[in-house]
Amino acid sequence: MSFTRHALIRMQQRGIRADVVEDLLDFGRTTHDHRGAEIVFFDKAARQRMARERGEDALRHLGRRLHAYLVMSAGGDVLTVGHRTRRIRRH
C-alpha cells in the first residue's frame, strides 16, 4: 500500500492518523465508486468485527474517527482520505 501526495496532505489537514487508515484497511467495508476506485469506510458490521477482535475499549478510543473513509485506486494506492458527513451509498 502506498499513499499519493494528495492523500498524505489530506491526512495531515484532516487530522486522520496512519493507524486509523490501517484500521480502515483491516476492518472497513469496501464499495466501488463506479469510477475505477474503491471507498473504504466503517459500517456497523466493520465496527462489530473490530470490537470482537480488539475489544470495546479500542472502538471507544477511535470515537469520531470512526467516520473516516479512504478512496483507494484499483492498484492499491490510497488516493485521498476524509471524514464522512453523509451516508455512503452502496450499489
PDB file of N, CA, C and O in Angstrom, chain B, residues numbered from 101:
ATOM      1  N   MET B 101       0.844  -1.168   0.000  1.00  0.00           N
ATOM      2  CA  MET B 101       0.000   0.000   0.000  1.00  0.00           C
ATOM      3  C   MET B 101       0.893   1.236   0.000  1.00  0.00           C
ATOM      4  O   MET B 101       1.867   1.318   0.748  1.00  0.00           O
ATOM      5  N   SER B 102       0.548   2.176  -0.838  1.00  0.00           N
ATOM      6  CA  SER B 102       1.270   3.439  -0.859  1.00  0.00           C
ATOM      7  C   SER B 102       0.264   4.585  -0.870  1.00  0.00           C
ATOM      8  O   SER B 102      -0.897   4.415  -1.242  1.00  0.00           O
ATOM      9  N   PHE B 103       0.731   5.727  -0.462  1.00  0.00           N
ATOM     10  CA  PHE B 103      -0.108   6.918  -0.396  1.00  0.00           C
ATOM     11  C   PHE B 103       0.310   7.899  -1.472  1.00  0.00           C
ATOM     12  O   PHE B 103       1.501   8.094  -1.719  1.00  0.00           O
ATOM     13  N   THR B 104      -0.666   8.511  -2.107  1.00  0.00           N
ATOM     14  CA  THR B 104      -0.344   9.591  -3.041  1.00  0.00           C
ATOM     15  C   THR B 104       0.004  10.833  -2.214  1.00  0.00           C
ATOM     16  O   THR B 104      -0.306  10.914  -1.026  1.00  0.00           O
ATOM     17  N   ARG B 105       0.635  11.766  -2.851  1.00  0.00           N
ATOM     18  CA  ARG B 105       0.971  13.025  -2.167  1.00  0.00           C
ATOM     19  C   ARG B 105      -0.307  13.706  -1.668  1.00  0.00           C
ATOM     20  O   ARG B 105      -0.347  14.253  -0.566  1.00  0.00           O
ATOM     21  N   HIS B 106      -1.329  13.661  -2.488  1.00  0.00           N
ATOM     22  CA  HIS B 106      -2.616  14.250  -2.126  1.00  0.00           C
ATOM     23  C   HIS B 106      -3.165  13.613  -0.845  1.00  0.00           C
ATOM     24  O   HIS B 106      -3.650  14.315   0.042  1.00  0.00           O
ATOM     25  N   ALA B 107      -3.088  12.292  -0.753  1.00  0.00           N
ATOM     26  CA  ALA B 107      -3.601  11.588   0.421  1.00  0.00           C
ATOM     27  C   ALA B 107      -2.826  11.980   1.676  1.00  0.00           C
ATOM     28  O   ALA B 107      -3.424  12.176   2.734  1.00  0.00           O
ATOM     29  N   LEU B 108      -1.524  12.096   1.572  1.00  0.00           N
ATOM     30  CA  LEU B 108      -0.712  12.484   2.729  1.00  0.00           C
ATOM     31  C   LEU B 108      -1.054  13.895   3.197  1.00  0.00           C
ATOM     32  O   LEU B 108      -1.126  14.159   4.397  1.00  0.00           O
ATOM     33  N   ILE B 109      -1.262  14.797   2.245  1.00  0.00           N
ATOM     34  CA  ILE B 109      -1.642  16.166   2.591  1.00  0.00           C
ATOM     35  C   ILE B 109      -3.006  16.175   3.266  1.00  0.00           C
ATOM     36  O   ILE B 109      -3.191  16.851   4.278  1.00  0.00           O
ATOM     37  N   ARG B 110      -3.968  15.430   2.716  1.00  0.00           N
ATOM     38  CA  ARG B 110      -5.309  15.383   3.291  1.00  0.00           C
ATOM     39  C   ARG B 110      -5.311  14.741   4.686  1.00  0.00           C
ATOM     40  O   ARG B 110      -6.068  15.162   5.560  1.00  0.00           O
ATOM     41  N   MET B 111      -4.474  13.735   4.891  1.00  0.00           N
ATOM     42  CA  MET B 111      -4.372  13.123   6.213  1.00  0.00           C
ATOM     43  C   MET B 111      -3.928  14.166   7.237  1.00  0.00           C
ATOM     44  O   MET B 111      -4.475  14.244   8.337  1.00  0.00           O
ATOM     45  N   GLN B 112      -2.945  14.954   6.867  1.00  0.00           N
ATOM     46  CA  GLN B 112      -2.439  15.977   7.779  1.00  0.00           C
ATOM     47  C   GLN B 112      -3.490  17.073   7.997  1.00  0.00           C
ATOM     48  O   GLN B 112      -3.730  17.488   9.131  1.00  0.00           O
ATOM     49  N   GLN B 113      -4.104  17.533   6.929  1.00  0.00           N
ATOM     50  CA  GLN B 113      -5.087  18.607   7.037  1.00  0.00           C
ATOM     51  C   GLN B 113      -6.309  18.195   7.844  1.00  0.00           C
ATOM     52  O   GLN B 113      -6.872  19.002   8.583  1.00  0.00           O
ATOM     53  N   ARG B 114      -6.714  16.948   7.702  1.00  0.00           N
ATOM     54  CA  ARG B 114      -7.954  16.490   8.327  1.00  0.00           C
ATOM     55  C   ARG B 114      -7.732  15.755   9.638  1.00  0.00           C
ATOM     56  O   ARG B 114      -8.687  15.302  10.269  1.00  0.00           O
ATOM     57  N   GLY B 115      -6.478  15.635  10.049  1.00  0.00           N
ATOM     58  CA  GLY B 115      -6.177  15.012  11.333  1.00  0.00           C
ATOM     59  C   GLY B 115      -6.470  13.532  11.387  1.00  0.00           C
ATOM     60  O   GLY B 115      -6.874  13.016  12.430  1.00  0.00           O
ATOM     61  N   ILE B 116      -6.274  12.840  10.280  1.00  0.00           N
ATOM     62  CA  ILE B 116      -6.504  11.397  10.228  1.00  0.00           C
ATOM     63  C   ILE B 116      -5.147  10.711  10.299  1.00  0.00           C
ATOM     64  O   ILE B 116      -4.312  10.849   9.406  1.00  0.00           O
ATOM     65  N   ARG B 117      -4.951   9.977  11.372  1.00  0.00           N
ATOM     66  CA  ARG B 117      -3.651   9.341  11.603  1.00  0.00           C
ATOM     67  C   ARG B 117      -3.511   8.063  10.778  1.00  0.00           C
ATOM     68  O   ARG B 117      -4.494   7.494  10.304  1.00  0.00           O
ATOM     69  N   ALA B 118      -2.275   7.635  10.624  1.00  0.00           N
ATOM     70  CA  ALA B 118      -1.984   6.426   9.839  1.00  0.00           C
ATOM     71  C   ALA B 118      -2.608   5.184  10.469  1.00  0.00           C
ATOM     72  O   ALA B 118      -3.002   4.267   9.748  1.00  0.00           O
ATOM     73  N   ASP B 119      -2.708   5.133  11.800  1.00  0.00           N
ATOM     74  CA  ASP B 119      -3.306   3.953  12.431  1.00  0.00           C
ATOM     75  C   ASP B 119      -4.797   3.833  12.121  1.00  0.00           C
ATOM     76  O   ASP B 119      -5.333   2.726  12.071  1.00  0.00           O
ATOM     77  N   VAL B 120      -5.466   4.965  11.912  1.00  0.00           N
ATOM     78  CA  VAL B 120      -6.875   4.935  11.513  1.00  0.00           C
ATOM     79  C   VAL B 120      -6.997   4.370  10.097  1.00  0.00           C
ATOM     80  O   VAL B 120      -7.911   3.598   9.808  1.00  0.00           O
ATOM     81  N   VAL B 121      -6.073   4.759   9.221  1.00  0.00           N
ATOM     82  CA  VAL B 121      -6.059   4.234   7.854  1.00  0.00           C
ATOM     83  C   VAL B 121      -5.811   2.729   7.876  1.00  0.00           C
ATOM     84  O   VAL B 121      -6.442   1.985   7.125  1.00  0.00           O
ATOM     85  N   GLU B 122      -4.900   2.278   8.727  1.00  0.00           N
ATOM     86  CA  GLU B 122      -4.637   0.839   8.847  1.00  0.00           C
ATOM     87  C   GLU B 122      -5.882   0.102   9.338  1.00  0.00           C
ATOM     88  O   GLU B 122      -6.208  -0.973   8.835  1.00  0.00           O
ATOM     89  N   ASP B 123      -6.579   0.682  10.325  1.00  0.00           N
ATOM     90  CA  ASP B 123      -7.816   0.064  10.815  1.00  0.00           C
ATOM     91  C   ASP B 123      -8.870   0.006   9.715  1.00  0.00           C
ATOM     92  O   ASP B 123      -9.596  -0.981   9.598  1.00  0.00           O
ATOM     93  N   LEU B 124      -8.954   1.056   8.914  1.00  0.00           N
ATOM     94  CA  LEU B 124      -9.890   1.046   7.786  1.00  0.00           C
ATOM     95  C   LEU B 124      -9.563  -0.099   6.837  1.00  0.00           C
ATOM     96  O   LEU B 124     -10.460  -0.818   6.397  1.00  0.00           O
ATOM     97  N   LEU B 125      -8.299  -0.268   6.526  1.00  0.00           N
ATOM     98  CA  LEU B 125      -7.904  -1.328   5.599  1.00  0.00           C
ATOM     99  C   LEU B 125      -8.118  -2.717   6.203  1.00  0.00           C
ATOM    100  O   LEU B 125      -8.439  -3.664   5.485  1.00  0.00           O
ATOM    101  N   ASP B 126      -7.939  -2.839   7.523  1.00  0.00           N
ATOM    102  CA  ASP B 126      -8.112  -4.138   8.180  1.00  0.00           C
ATOM    103  C   ASP B 126      -9.580  -4.506   8.387  1.00  0.00           C
ATOM    104  O   ASP B 126      -9.955  -5.664   8.203  1.00  0.00           O
ATOM    105  N   PHE B 127     -10.408  -3.545   8.763  1.00  0.00           N
ATOM    106  CA  PHE B 127     -11.774  -3.854   9.176  1.00  0.00           C
ATOM    107  C   PHE B 127     -12.853  -3.225   8.306  1.00  0.00           C
ATOM    108  O   PHE B 127     -14.003  -3.661   8.354  1.00  0.00           O
ATOM    109  N   GLY B 128     -12.518  -2.228   7.523  1.00  0.00           N
ATOM    110  CA  GLY B 128     -13.524  -1.449   6.813  1.00  0.00           C
ATOM    111  C   GLY B 128     -14.242  -2.198   5.709  1.00  0.00           C
ATOM    112  O   GLY B 128     -13.752  -3.196   5.180  1.00  0.00           O
ATOM    113  N   ARG B 129     -15.404  -1.692   5.380  1.00  0.00           N
ATOM    114  CA  ARG B 129     -16.194  -2.226   4.270  1.00  0.00           C
ATOM    115  C   ARG B 129     -15.773  -1.512   2.997  1.00  0.00           C
ATOM    116  O   ARG B 129     -15.517  -0.308   3.007  1.00  0.00           O
ATOM    117  N   THR B 130     -15.703  -2.247   1.919  1.00  0.00           N
ATOM    118  CA  THR B 130     -15.285  -1.699   0.636  1.00  0.00           C
ATOM    119  C   THR B 130     -16.465  -1.668  -0.320  1.00  0.00           C
ATOM    120  O   THR B 130     -17.228  -2.629  -0.423  1.00  0.00           O
ATOM    121  N   THR B 131     -16.601  -0.553  -1.011  1.00  0.00           N
ATOM    122  CA  THR B 131     -17.610  -0.435  -2.049  1.00  0.00           C
ATOM    123  C   THR B 131     -16.991   0.295  -3.235  1.00  0.00           C
ATOM    124  O   THR B 131     -16.090   1.115  -3.060  1.00  0.00           O
ATOM    125  N   HIS B 132     -17.463   0.004  -4.420  1.00  0.00           N
ATOM    126  CA  HIS B 132     -16.931   0.643  -5.621  1.00  0.00           C
ATOM    127  C   HIS B 132     -17.577   2.005  -5.815  1.00  0.00           C
ATOM    128  O   HIS B 132     -18.745   2.205  -5.484  1.00  0.00           O
ATOM    129  N   ASP B 133     -16.807   2.931  -6.352  1.00  0.00           N
ATOM    130  CA  ASP B 133     -17.382   4.252  -6.626  1.00  0.00           C
ATOM    131  C   ASP B 133     -17.826   4.373  -8.075  1.00  0.00           C
ATOM    132  O   ASP B 133     -18.292   5.432  -8.493  1.00  0.00           O
ATOM    133  N   HIS B 134     -17.686   3.309  -8.837  1.00  0.00           N
ATOM    134  CA  HIS B 134     -18.090   3.239 -10.243  1.00  0.00           C
ATOM    135  C   HIS B 134     -17.311   4.211 -11.130  1.00  0.00           C
ATOM    136  O   HIS B 134     -17.771   4.603 -12.202  1.00  0.00           O
ATOM    137  N   ARG B 135     -16.136   4.585 -10.664  1.00  0.00           N
ATOM    138  CA  ARG B 135     -15.216   5.387 -11.468  1.00  0.00           C
ATOM    139  C   ARG B 135     -13.829   4.765 -11.468  1.00  0.00           C
ATOM    140  O   ARG B 135     -12.852   5.416 -11.839  1.00  0.00           O
ATOM    141  N   GLY B 136     -13.741   3.504 -11.052  1.00  0.00           N
ATOM    142  CA  GLY B 136     -12.475   2.789 -11.062  1.00  0.00           C
ATOM    143  C   GLY B 136     -11.762   2.752  -9.725  1.00  0.00           C
ATOM    144  O   GLY B 136     -10.653   2.226  -9.639  1.00  0.00           O
ATOM    145  N   ALA B 137     -12.361   3.289  -8.692  1.00  0.00           N
ATOM    146  CA  ALA B 137     -11.741   3.288  -7.369  1.00  0.00           C
ATOM    147  C   ALA B 137     -12.680   2.620  -6.368  1.00  0.00           C
ATOM    148  O   ALA B 137     -13.830   2.313  -6.681  1.00  0.00           O
ATOM    149  N   GLU B 138     -12.164   2.401  -5.156  1.00  0.00           N
ATOM    150  CA  GLU B 138     -12.955   1.803  -4.096  1.00  0.00           C
ATOM    151  C   GLU B 138     -12.976   2.737  -2.902  1.00  0.00           C
ATOM    152  O   GLU B 138     -11.982   3.400  -2.607  1.00  0.00           O
ATOM    153  N   ILE B 139     -14.107   2.792  -2.217  1.00  0.00           N
ATOM    154  CA  ILE B 139     -14.247   3.570  -0.996  1.00  0.00           C
ATOM    155  C   ILE B 139     -14.248   2.584   0.164  1.00  0.00           C
ATOM    156  O   ILE B 139     -14.975   1.590   0.142  1.00  0.00           O
ATOM    157  N   VAL B 140     -13.435   2.859   1.172  1.00  0.00           N
ATOM    158  CA  VAL B 140     -13.356   2.009   2.356  1.00  0.00           C
ATOM    159  C   VAL B 140     -13.820   2.837   3.546  1.00  0.00           C
ATOM    160  O   VAL B 140     -13.335   3.947   3.765  1.00  0.00           O
ATOM    161  N   PHE B 141     -14.767   2.292   4.318  1.00  0.00           N
ATOM    162  CA  PHE B 141     -15.332   3.020   5.445  1.00  0.00           C
ATOM    163  C   PHE B 141     -15.769   2.034   6.514  1.00  0.00           C
ATOM    164  O   PHE B 141     -15.864   0.832   6.266  1.00  0.00           O
ATOM    165  N   PHE B 142     -16.035   2.555   7.708  1.00  0.00           N
ATOM    166  CA  PHE B 142     -16.539   1.738   8.801  1.00  0.00           C
ATOM    167  C   PHE B 142     -18.061   1.727   8.767  1.00  0.00           C
ATOM    168  O   PHE B 142     -18.699   2.772   8.892  1.00  0.00           O
ATOM    169  N   ASP B 143     -18.638   0.543   8.596  1.00  0.00           N
ATOM    170  CA  ASP B 143     -20.077   0.406   8.753  1.00  0.00           C
ATOM    171  C   ASP B 143     -20.335  -0.353  10.054  1.00  0.00           C
ATOM    172  O   ASP B 143     -19.393  -0.648  10.790  1.00  0.00           O
ATOM    173  N   LYS B 144     -21.564  -0.663  10.338  1.00  0.00           N
ATOM    174  CA  LYS B 144     -21.905  -1.320  11.598  1.00  0.00           C
ATOM    175  C   LYS B 144     -21.197  -2.672  11.736  1.00  0.00           C
ATOM    176  O   LYS B 144     -20.684  -2.997  12.807  1.00  0.00           O
ATOM    177  N   ALA B 145     -21.167  -3.455  10.663  1.00  0.00           N
ATOM    178  CA  ALA B 145     -20.522  -4.773  10.711  1.00  0.00           C
ATOM    179  C   ALA B 145     -19.016  -4.636  10.933  1.00  0.00           C
ATOM    180  O   ALA B 145     -18.421  -5.436  11.655  1.00  0.00           O
ATOM    181  N   ALA B 146     -18.400  -3.633  10.321  1.00  0.00           N
ATOM    182  CA  ALA B 146     -16.965  -3.412  10.499  1.00  0.00           C
ATOM    183  C   ALA B 146     -16.663  -3.031  11.946  1.00  0.00           C
ATOM    184  O   ALA B 146     -15.666  -3.475  12.516  1.00  0.00           O
ATOM    185  N   ARG B 147     -17.516  -2.220  12.526  1.00  0.00           N
ATOM    186  CA  ARG B 147     -17.332  -1.838  13.931  1.00  0.00           C
ATOM    187  C   ARG B 147     -17.479  -3.043  14.846  1.00  0.00           C
ATOM    188  O   ARG B 147     -16.750  -3.172  15.830  1.00  0.00           O
ATOM    189  N   GLN B 148     -18.409  -3.916  14.530  1.00  0.00           N
ATOM    190  CA  GLN B 148     -18.595  -5.127  15.337  1.00  0.00           C
ATOM    191  C   GLN B 148     -17.396  -6.055  15.220  1.00  0.00           C
ATOM    192  O   GLN B 148     -16.956  -6.622  16.221  1.00  0.00           O
ATOM    193  N   ARG B 149     -16.858  -6.221  14.010  1.00  0.00           N
ATOM    194  CA  ARG B 149     -15.654  -7.046  13.826  1.00  0.00           C
ATOM    195  C   ARG B 149     -14.489  -6.484  14.633  1.00  0.00           C
ATOM    196  O   ARG B 149     -13.754  -7.223  15.288  1.00  0.00           O
ATOM    197  N   MET B 150     -14.337  -5.176  14.574  1.00  0.00           N
ATOM    198  CA  MET B 150     -13.247  -4.541  15.302  1.00  0.00           C
ATOM    199  C   MET B 150     -13.428  -4.700  16.812  1.00  0.00           C
ATOM    200  O   MET B 150     -12.458  -4.945  17.529  1.00  0.00           O
ATOM    201  N   ALA B 151     -14.654  -4.563  17.294  1.00  0.00           N
ATOM    202  CA  ALA B 151     -14.927  -4.725  18.725  1.00  0.00           C
ATOM    203  C   ALA B 151     -14.649  -6.153  19.177  1.00  0.00           C
ATOM    204  O   ALA B 151     -14.116  -6.359  20.267  1.00  0.00           O
ATOM    205  N   ARG B 152     -15.002  -7.146  18.358  1.00  0.00           N
ATOM    206  CA  ARG B 152     -14.725  -8.542  18.702  1.00  0.00           C
ATOM    207  C   ARG B 152     -13.238  -8.816  18.773  1.00  0.00           C
ATOM    208  O   ARG B 152     -12.764  -9.503  19.678  1.00  0.00           O
ATOM    209  N   GLU B 153     -12.503  -8.276  17.813  1.00  0.00           N
ATOM    210  CA  GLU B 153     -11.068  -8.585  17.742  1.00  0.00           C
ATOM    211  C   GLU B 153     -10.239  -7.761  18.717  1.00  0.00           C
ATOM    212  O   GLU B 153      -9.303  -8.281  19.325  1.00  0.00           O
ATOM    213  N   ARG B 154     -10.566  -6.497  18.873  1.00  0.00           N
ATOM    214  CA  ARG B 154      -9.725  -5.611  19.689  1.00  0.00           C
ATOM    215  C   ARG B 154     -10.379  -5.163  20.990  1.00  0.00           C
ATOM    216  O   ARG B 154      -9.710  -4.597  21.855  1.00  0.00           O
ATOM    217  N   GLY B 155     -11.651  -5.405  21.133  1.00  0.00           N
ATOM    218  CA  GLY B 155     -12.345  -5.011  22.357  1.00  0.00           C
ATOM    219  C   GLY B 155     -13.069  -3.685  22.211  1.00  0.00           C
ATOM    220  O   GLY B 155     -12.752  -2.869  21.345  1.00  0.00           O
ATOM    221  N   GLU B 156     -14.042  -3.496  23.073  1.00  0.00           N
ATOM    222  CA  GLU B 156     -14.858  -2.281  23.051  1.00  0.00           C
ATOM    223  C   GLU B 156     -14.024  -1.034  23.344  1.00  0.00           C
ATOM    224  O   GLU B 156     -14.319   0.042  22.824  1.00  0.00           O
ATOM    225  N   ASP B 157     -12.992  -1.172  24.168  1.00  0.00           N
ATOM    226  CA  ASP B 157     -12.166  -0.005  24.509  1.00  0.00           C
ATOM    227  C   ASP B 157     -11.465   0.561  23.283  1.00  0.00           C
ATOM    228  O   ASP B 157     -11.368   1.779  23.135  1.00  0.00           O
ATOM    229  N   ALA B 158     -10.980  -0.299  22.408  1.00  0.00           N
ATOM    230  CA  ALA B 158     -10.320   0.168  21.182  1.00  0.00           C
ATOM    231  C   ALA B 158     -11.313   0.909  20.303  1.00  0.00           C
ATOM    232  O   ALA B 158     -10.967   1.906  19.669  1.00  0.00           O
ATOM    233  N   LEU B 159     -12.530   0.428  20.265  1.00  0.00           N
ATOM    234  CA  LEU B 159     -13.578   1.070  19.468  1.00  0.00           C
ATOM    235  C   LEU B 159     -13.939   2.437  20.063  1.00  0.00           C
ATOM    236  O   LEU B 159     -14.105   3.415  19.333  1.00  0.00           O
ATOM    237  N   ARG B 160     -14.056   2.494  21.374  1.00  0.00           N
ATOM    238  CA  ARG B 160     -14.350   3.760  22.037  1.00  0.00           C
ATOM    239  C   ARG B 160     -13.210   4.755  21.853  1.00  0.00           C
ATOM    240  O   ARG B 160     -13.442   5.957  21.730  1.00  0.00           O
ATOM    241  N   HIS B 161     -11.984   4.254  21.836  1.00  0.00           N
ATOM    242  CA  HIS B 161     -10.804   5.114  21.676  1.00  0.00           C
ATOM    243  C   HIS B 161     -10.822   5.821  20.316  1.00  0.00           C
ATOM    244  O   HIS B 161     -10.381   6.965  20.204  1.00  0.00           O
ATOM    245  N   LEU B 162     -11.326   5.146  19.296  1.00  0.00           N
ATOM    246  CA  LEU B 162     -11.390   5.773  17.971  1.00  0.00           C
ATOM    247  C   LEU B 162     -12.411   6.900  17.933  1.00  0.00           C
ATOM    248  O   LEU B 162     -12.193   7.913  17.268  1.00  0.00           O
ATOM    249  N   GLY B 163     -13.510   6.735  18.633  1.00  0.00           N
ATOM    250  CA  GLY B 163     -14.510   7.793  18.742  1.00  0.00           C
ATOM    251  C   GLY B 163     -14.955   8.341  17.397  1.00  0.00           C
ATOM    252  O   GLY B 163     -15.451   7.598  16.550  1.00  0.00           O
ATOM    253  N   ARG B 164     -14.778   9.645  17.200  1.00  0.00           N
ATOM    254  CA  ARG B 164     -15.237  10.303  15.971  1.00  0.00           C
ATOM    255  C   ARG B 164     -14.452   9.859  14.741  1.00  0.00           C
ATOM    256  O   ARG B 164     -14.914  10.046  13.615  1.00  0.00           O
ATOM    257  N   ARG B 165     -13.293   9.286  14.938  1.00  0.00           N
ATOM    258  CA  ARG B 165     -12.506   8.839  13.783  1.00  0.00           C
ATOM    259  C   ARG B 165     -13.155   7.659  13.073  1.00  0.00           C
ATOM    260  O   ARG B 165     -12.719   7.272  11.989  1.00  0.00           O
ATOM    261  N   LEU B 166     -14.198   7.081  13.677  1.00  0.00           N
ATOM    262  CA  LEU B 166     -14.939   6.014  13.012  1.00  0.00           C
ATOM    263  C   LEU B 166     -15.690   6.530  11.791  1.00  0.00           C
ATOM    264  O   LEU B 166     -16.197   5.733  11.002  1.00  0.00           O
ATOM    265  N   HIS B 167     -15.772   7.832  11.621  1.00  0.00           N
ATOM    266  CA  HIS B 167     -16.431   8.425  10.461  1.00  0.00           C
ATOM    267  C   HIS B 167     -15.451   8.693   9.326  1.00  0.00           C
ATOM    268  O   HIS B 167     -15.804   9.335   8.336  1.00  0.00           O
ATOM    269  N   ALA B 168     -14.227   8.206   9.464  1.00  0.00           N
ATOM    270  CA  ALA B 168     -13.221   8.399   8.413  1.00  0.00           C
ATOM    271  C   ALA B 168     -13.498   7.443   7.253  1.00  0.00           C
ATOM    272  O   ALA B 168     -14.118   6.392   7.419  1.00  0.00           O
ATOM    273  N   TYR B 169     -13.026   7.835   6.091  1.00  0.00           N
ATOM    274  CA  TYR B 169     -13.091   6.964   4.915  1.00  0.00           C
ATOM    275  C   TYR B 169     -11.837   7.199   4.092  1.00  0.00           C
ATOM    276  O   TYR B 169     -11.124   8.183   4.292  1.00  0.00           O
ATOM    277  N   LEU B 170     -11.578   6.299   3.177  1.00  0.00           N
ATOM    278  CA  LEU B 170     -10.481   6.495   2.234  1.00  0.00           C
ATOM    279  C   LEU B 170     -10.910   6.027   0.868  1.00  0.00           C
ATOM    280  O   LEU B 170     -11.798   5.186   0.729  1.00  0.00           O
ATOM    281  N   VAL B 171     -10.268   6.582  -0.141  1.00  0.00           N
ATOM    282  CA  VAL B 171     -10.513   6.186  -1.525  1.00  0.00           C
ATOM    283  C   VAL B 171      -9.225   5.555  -2.025  1.00  0.00           C
ATOM    284  O   VAL B 171      -8.147   6.141  -1.922  1.00  0.00           O
ATOM    285  N   MET B 172      -9.355   4.345  -2.573  1.00  0.00           N
ATOM    286  CA  MET B 172      -8.204   3.570  -2.998  1.00  0.00           C
ATOM    287  C   MET B 172      -8.331   3.234  -4.482  1.00  0.00           C
ATOM    288  O   MET B 172      -9.405   2.875  -4.964  1.00  0.00           O
ATOM    289  N   SER B 173      -7.223   3.359  -5.188  1.00  0.00           N
ATOM    290  CA  SER B 173      -7.221   3.031  -6.617  1.00  0.00           C
ATOM    291  C   SER B 173      -7.254   1.521  -6.796  1.00  0.00           C
ATOM    292  O   SER B 173      -7.076   0.767  -5.839  1.00  0.00           O
ATOM    293  N   ALA B 174      -7.484   1.091  -8.021  1.00  0.00           N
ATOM    294  CA  ALA B 174      -7.510  -0.340  -8.323  1.00  0.00           C
ATOM    295  C   ALA B 174      -6.146  -0.978  -8.070  1.00  0.00           C
ATOM    296  O   ALA B 174      -6.058  -2.175  -7.796  1.00  0.00           O
ATOM    297  N   GLY B 175      -5.087  -0.180  -8.161  1.00  0.00           N
ATOM    298  CA  GLY B 175      -3.737  -0.673  -7.914  1.00  0.00           C
ATOM    299  C   GLY B 175      -3.362  -0.744  -6.445  1.00  0.00           C
ATOM    300  O   GLY B 175      -2.285  -1.234  -6.107  1.00  0.00           O
ATOM    301  N   GLY B 176      -4.232  -0.265  -5.568  1.00  0.00           N
ATOM    302  CA  GLY B 176      -3.980  -0.342  -4.140  1.00  0.00           C
ATOM    303  C   GLY B 176      -3.402   0.916  -3.528  1.00  0.00           C
ATOM    304  O   GLY B 176      -3.063   0.917  -2.344  1.00  0.00           O
ATOM    305  N   ASP B 177      -3.276   2.000  -4.304  1.00  0.00           N
ATOM    306  CA  ASP B 177      -2.775   3.264  -3.767  1.00  0.00           C
ATOM    307  C   ASP B 177      -3.905   4.010  -3.070  1.00  0.00           C
ATOM    308  O   ASP B 177      -5.028   4.048  -3.573  1.00  0.00           O
ATOM    309  N   VAL B 178      -3.614   4.605  -1.912  1.00  0.00           N
ATOM    310  CA  VAL B 178      -4.593   5.436  -1.220  1.00  0.00           C
ATOM    311  C   VAL B 178      -4.578   6.792  -1.903  1.00  0.00           C
ATOM    312  O   VAL B 178      -3.558   7.481  -1.903  1.00  0.00           O
ATOM    313  N   LEU B 179      -5.716   7.180  -2.490  1.00  0.00           N
ATOM    314  CA  LEU B 179      -5.811   8.422  -3.248  1.00  0.00           C
ATOM    315  C   LEU B 179      -6.141   9.615  -2.369  1.00  0.00           C
ATOM    316  O   LEU B 179      -5.574  10.694  -2.541  1.00  0.00           O
ATOM    317  N   THR B 180      -7.066   9.424  -1.418  1.00  0.00           N
ATOM    318  CA  THR B 180      -7.453  10.503  -0.519  1.00  0.00           C
ATOM    319  C   THR B 180      -8.124   9.915   0.704  1.00  0.00           C
ATOM    320  O   THR B 180      -8.532   8.754   0.706  1.00  0.00           O
ATOM    321  N   VAL B 181      -8.236  10.725   1.744  1.00  0.00           N
ATOM    322  CA  VAL B 181      -8.923  10.334   2.968  1.00  0.00           C
ATOM    323  C   VAL B 181      -9.803  11.497   3.402  1.00  0.00           C
ATOM    324  O   VAL B 181      -9.574  12.642   3.012  1.00  0.00           O
ATOM    325  N   GLY B 182     -10.807  11.195   4.211  1.00  0.00           N
ATOM    326  CA  GLY B 182     -11.688  12.257   4.678  1.00  0.00           C
ATOM    327  C   GLY B 182     -12.591  11.767   5.784  1.00  0.00           C
ATOM    328  O   GLY B 182     -12.504  10.623   6.228  1.00  0.00           O
ATOM    329  N   HIS B 183     -13.467  12.667   6.222  1.00  0.00           N
ATOM    330  CA  HIS B 183     -14.476  12.360   7.230  1.00  0.00           C
ATOM    331  C   HIS B 183     -15.829  12.343   6.548  1.00  0.00           C
ATOM    332  O   HIS B 183     -16.174  13.264   5.807  1.00  0.00           O
ATOM    333  N   ARG B 184     -16.604  11.280   6.804  1.00  0.00           N
ATOM    334  CA  ARG B 184     -17.932  11.206   6.221  1.00  0.00           C
ATOM    335  C   ARG B 184     -18.844  12.222   6.883  1.00  0.00           C
ATOM    336  O   ARG B 184     -18.903  12.314   8.109  1.00  0.00           O
ATOM    337  N   THR B 185     -19.544  12.971   6.075  1.00  0.00           N
ATOM    338  CA  THR B 185     -20.557  13.876   6.593  1.00  0.00           C
ATOM    339  C   THR B 185     -21.947  13.425   6.165  1.00  0.00           C
ATOM    340  O   THR B 185     -22.955  13.964   6.620  1.00  0.00           O
ATOM    341  N   ARG B 186     -21.987  12.434   5.288  1.00  0.00           N
ATOM    342  CA  ARG B 186     -23.267  11.866   4.874  1.00  0.00           C
ATOM    343  C   ARG B 186     -23.047  10.398   4.544  1.00  0.00           C
ATOM    344  O   ARG B 186     -21.912   9.924   4.495  1.00  0.00           O
ATOM    345  N   ARG B 187     -24.120   9.702   4.324  1.00  0.00           N
ATOM    346  CA  ARG B 187     -24.097   8.273   4.084  1.00  0.00           C
ATOM    347  C   ARG B 187     -23.399   7.950   2.762  1.00  0.00           C
ATOM    348  O   ARG B 187     -23.532   8.677   1.778  1.00  0.00           O
ATOM    349  N   ILE B 188     -22.652   6.842   2.761  1.00  0.00           N
ATOM    350  CA  ILE B 188     -22.024   6.354   1.531  1.00  0.00           C
ATOM    351  C   ILE B 188     -22.982   5.331   0.933  1.00  0.00           C
ATOM    352  O   ILE B 188     -23.314   4.325   1.560  1.00  0.00           O
ATOM    353  N   ARG B 189     -23.413   5.606  -0.274  1.00  0.00           N
ATOM    354  CA  ARG B 189     -24.362   4.709  -0.930  1.00  0.00           C
ATOM    355  C   ARG B 189     -23.650   3.469  -1.438  1.00  0.00           C
ATOM    356  O   ARG B 189     -22.588   3.553  -2.054  1.00  0.00           O
ATOM    357  N   ARG B 190     -24.246   2.324  -1.172  1.00  0.00           N
ATOM    358  CA  ARG B 190     -23.705   1.064  -1.645  1.00  0.00           C
ATOM    359  C   ARG B 190     -24.573   0.559  -2.774  1.00  0.00           C
ATOM    360  O   ARG B 190     -25.799   0.539  -2.664  1.00  0.00           O
ATOM    361  N   HIS B 191     -23.946   0.156  -3.850  1.00  0.00           N
ATOM    362  CA  HIS B 191     -24.704  -0.326  -5.017  1.00  0.00           C
ATOM    363  C   HIS B 191     -24.558  -1.811  -5.145  1.00  0.00           C
ATOM    364  O   HIS B 191     -25.119  -2.409  -6.063  1.00  0.00           O
TER     365      HIS B 191
END
